[in-house]
Amino acid sequence: MTGSSRVVLPKVTPDNYAAMRKLKDTVVAGATKAGIEPLLIDLVNMRASQINGCTLCLDMHSKEARAKGETEQRLYVLSAWREAPFFTQRERVALELTEAITLVHDGQVADDVYDLAAKEFSEDELSQLIWVIIVMNNLNRVAITTRMQPAKD
């Protein structure tokens, strides 16, 4: 990769980075406790990371999803989830909300998207799902800004 060398945030500001990692862990634990399926969390993390172009997170979350039993087929077509027949209604609603929040710079999260999510998920689930999406976007920005890269297998 070309360009300037970037600050290594975990090394230079380890407390801040640790706090972000703890927030992620807390949010994922809360989402799971609320009833959000672990594979759904992985799909949401993958989709946000696809939109943002975060190599590190795509690598990490695809491996985590596969370890939990996610199929390669669904991961391969995730960016075209609307056209793919492999996703449940619950997953589709979560992916739609993920895209709306991740692309919030295009406008506000539309009422129809939010209302559909509010019908599909309980209030607790929806609250936790929103946090999962927000935290993933924040972590994407950390990795992208500092050009963090996955280790080569």
N, C-alpha and C positions, 0 to 999 in steps of 0.2 A: 504494500500500500504506500502511496506517495503522500507527501504533505508534511506538515510540521509535526514534531513529536508532541504528544499530548500529556497532560498531567495524569498521573495514576491516582485517582481519587481514593481508592482503598488504602493506599500507602500514605498519601499526604494528609488526608482527613479521615483517618480510620474510624473515629467516633461517629461522624456523620454517616459514613457508609454502613457501619454496623447498625445504626438507627434505622436506615432505609431497609436493610435486610430484615431487621426485627419487625418493622412495620409490615413488610410483605408476609412474613411468617404468621404474624398476628391476624392479618386480613384473611389469609388462606385458611387458617384454623377456624376463624369465625364463620367463613363462608361454608366450610365443610360441616361445622356444627349446626348451621342454619338449614342444611339440607341440600346445598349445592354440590352436585356430584364432582368428585375429583377430576374426572375426564372432561367435564364441562369447563372447569377452571382452566385446564390445559388448553382446550380449544380456544377459549377467550384469550388467554395469554398468547397463543400462537397467532391468532388473527390480528390482535393489536400489534404484535411484533412484525407481522407481514406488512401491514399498512405503514408502519414506521420505518421498516427496513433495518431492523435490529438483528444483525447476524448472531451475536452472542445469545440473545434470548431465543431466537428461532432454534438454534442448535440445542440449547439447554432444554427448552420445553418440548421439543419433538422427542428427545431422548426420554424425558420424564413420562411423557404420554405413552410412548411405546412400552416402557417398563411397567406401566399400569394396565397394559392390554389394548391400547388404542391401535387401530389398524393403519397400516401404511396407506391403504387406499384412501381413507378419510383424510389423512394428513396431506396426501398429494393433491387432493381436490379442494382443500379448505378455502383457498382463495376464490374458488368458484362455487361456494356453498349454495348459493341461490339456485343454481342449475343442477346440482348434484342431488341424487335421491337418497343419500346415505345419512342424512341428519334428521333428528326428531324435531317436532314443532318447538319444544322447549329449547333445544340447541339453536334453532334458527332465530328465535326471539332474542336469545342471549347474544348471538353473533350480530344481529341487527343493532342491538343496543351498543355493543362493542364498537361497531363502525361509527355510529352516531357520536359517541363520546370521544373516540379517538380522532375523528374528523371534525371536532367541535368548531374549529376555525372556519369551516364552511358555513356555519350558522349554528343556531341553538339546536339542542336535541329536540327533534320535532315531537309535538304532543302525541301524534299517532304512534310513534315508535315507543315513547315512554308508556302510553296507555296500554299498548299491547304487552309490554313487559310487566306492567302492574297487574294485568289479568292473568298472566302465565305464572308469575312468581308471587309468593307471599310477601308482605311488607318487609319482613326480616330478610328473606332471601334476596329480594330486590336491593335492599340497602347493602347487603354484603356483596352482591354482584357488582354494584356500582363501585364499591371500594376496590374490588379486585381489578376492575378495568382501569381505574384512576392510578392505582399503584403500579400496574404493569406499564402504563404510559410513562410514568415518572422514571421507572427503572430503564425503560427503553431510551429515554433521553440522556440518562447518565451514561449508558453504554455507547450510544451513538456519538455524543459530544466528545467523549474521551477515546473513541475508537477502540473500545475493548473488543477483543477477539476470542473466539473459542479456541481451546487447545486442539491441535490436530490429533486425530485418533491414530 
